[in-house]
Amino acid sequence: MQLPELTFPSTPRAILDALDRDGAFVSGETLAADLGLSRAAVSKAVARLRDLGYVIESSTRVGHRLVARPDRLIAPEVLHGLATGHFGHHVAHFESVPSTQPVARQLAEAGAPHGTLVVAEQQLAARGRLGRSYSSPRGGIWATVIVHGPLPAGRAPLVGLAAGVAAARAIMETTALPAVLKWPNDVFVNDRKVVGILTELASEEQAVHYLLVGSGINANFGREQLPAEVQDTASTLRHELGVEVPRVRLLQAYLREFEALFEQLRLDPAPVVDAWRALPNTIGRRIRAQLWEGDLQGIAAALLDDGALLVRTDSGDEVRITTGDVIHVPIASKETA
């Protein structure tokens, strides 16, 4: 696979910024003079923007006017108004890939910078926790962030928790929907899963080389597009809100929150753990934990300082869980995942 370019050319980006100021026509002559370009370079940049889905009205007498921006998670959209230091400043966008994770792994091994974002409009063969297939139709946010150290390997599990907190905060900020964390980092709205997070670690000598933090946000598609086996336990933000959500703004909020939490994690993990505890979450719920070695049931007693979940089983034992999947079990016997 040929690796994509990670930076958006400065000329079409400058043209886009100039056209976005007030929605009025701007002459090609003015654009060329203000940006130090030739008229041919302006025309070429406008054509590229149109190819990306921007609706630009042009007239030989008055110039160019931006009419509409595309609902695509392309680099110029992600960068427009992005409030981060590194996360999302380099973007690899795809219309469709099997999964963003292997693409991100390849980019990380090739030296992609800290905070590089790999994002797709659709995934065809994504996998979630415990190797389960992960439905990723168009309208969602399917993304992986490449995160570099320095970070002690012992803090790596907390990166996933930070990503879950970031996704929950971004959803609440962007949609005002109530978000609940299910350990370690799934996000639920109205008792149905809307976000899944998956992390992969590459480390050397007890230090993190890089992490791949994949996030799947069920944004703007119908619940009927989810696999039949999860339609009772998962949902989409569009379904829960009743209208489509601003995907770019949601992704930007997630990147901003995630970057801030990751930088905090580098200094001191305690505030990140406290941030998870401060949101509605698994603690105090009856759960069933699906582990590689078998299942156990009990009450989620506490989130420990290292990110592990302490479970008090029905037999009274306390078990520390570091990996696996957790299902919230209502008081009634029916389980929800």
Summary of the structure (lengths in Angstrom):
residues: 337
radius of gyration: 21.9
end to end distance: 35.7
largest distance: 80.8
contacts: 1104
relative contact order: 0.11
helix: 34%
strand: 28%
